[in-house]
């Protein structure tokens, strides 16, 4: 039984590592494409409101082109949590899954993956023990801030 769990964890880590490799490759490609891009066209400061607009744009894109074509639930979860952090709030699992437009089962699986990767933390809700709050971990928060510290990040996020 334990070996099956180890295999699943190893597979999850491998999948996250491959996804990170793809993102890094995409970033490198976009950097070369954007060599003449004017950063003045980007927002001066990444804000919770701006990230919320991006998430709405991503939901609209899904509505127009169909769900699953642009599926990236892990990123949508991180975006939502970063927006909540910028506004000084946490998020419940339900709100988080709704923001990423994924079923609870998919959301919980991705929350588990992100938690295992050390990017988020699940905490008991002090006002309602039936709920759990989810926040970016310090590592996740640092990674998001570093990601959005680059001008090309505003384009990549959409």
N, C-alpha and C positions, 0 to 999 in steps of 0.2 A: 504494500500500500504506500509506504513511504517513498519507494523508488518511483512510483507513478506520479506522485506530487513533485518530486525532484525533476522528473522529465517535463512535466507541465511548466514548472517554473523556468527551467532551462529554455524551453521552447518560447515562453513569453519574453524572456530576456533577449533571445535571438531575434524575435520579431521586432521588439522595440529598438534593438541595435540596428537592424536593417532599415527600419523607418527613419532613424536618426541619420544613417548614412545617406539615404535618399534626400532628406531635407538638406543636409550639408552640401550635397552635390547640386541640388536646385539653387541653393544660396550662391554657390560659386558661379553657376551659370548665369543667374540673374545679375550678379555683380558685374560680370563682363558685359552683359546686355545694357546695364544701366550706367555704364561709365560716363555717358554724357547727360545723365538725368539730373534735373535741377531739384535739389532737396527742398527748395523753397515751396514746392508744390505740396509737400507733406504737412501734416499738422505740426504745429510748433511743439506741442506736448501730447504724448499719448495719455488719454484720459479714459476713465470708466465710460463716459458717454460715447467717446469715439469707438471704443471696443464694442459697446452695445450696438452701435450703428453697423459695425462690421458683422456682428453676429446676425442681425436682422437681414443684412445683404446676403449672407450665406444661406439663410432660410429661404429668402426670395429666389435665389439661384436654384435651390433644390425644388421649389415649387414650379419653376419654369422648365427645368431640365429633367426632373425626376429624382426621387430620393435614391441614394446609393451611388449615383454617378460620381459625385464629389465627396463621398463619405470620408470623414476624418474626425470621428467622435472624440478621440483623445485630445486633439488640438482644440476642438470646440469646448471641451470641458475646461482645459487650461485657460482659454480665452475668457470664459465666463468667470472663473475663479480669480483671474487677474483683474478683471473689471470690478468685481466685488471687493477685492483687496484695495484697489485704488479709491473706492468709495467708502472704505472702512468697514466693510461688512463681510460676513461669511455666507455660506449657502447651505441649504438642506440638500439631501440627496435628490429628493423629488424635483426641486427647482432646478438643480444642476442638470438632471436628465432632460427636463423640459427645455432648458436653454440649448442643449446640444441636439435636441430633436431626436432622441433615441428612446427606445423602450427601456423600462426600468432594468430588465435583465441585462441588456447591452450596456447600459450606463453603469450598473454595478460591476460588471466584468471589467470595464475600462477604469472605473474608480479603483478597483483592486490592483490593476496593472500599474496605474500611476502612483498609487500608494506604495506598492512594492518597489517601484523605481525611485522612491524617496522624493517625489515631486509634490505630493499632497498629504494632508493628515486628516483623518476622520476623528471627530471628537463627539462625545455625548453632549446632547443639547441640555443645558442646565435647567431650562424651563419646561422641557417635555422629554422625559426619558425614552419615549418611543421613537424619537427622531435622533438623527445624527447630523452634526454640522460638518461641512467639508471646507477646508482652507488650503491654500498653497502652503507647502512647507517652506522653511527658510531657503532651502536649495531651489525649490520650484520658483519662489518669488525672485530670487537672485537671477535665475536663468531667464525668466520672462523679462525682467528689467534689462538684462544685458541684451537679449534679443531685440527688444524695442528701442534700445539705445543706438541702433544702426539705422540710417535713413531708409535703406531698402526694405526694412522690416514692415513698414506701413503698406507697402505694395504686396509683399508676400502673404500677409495675413488674410487678404481677401480671397 
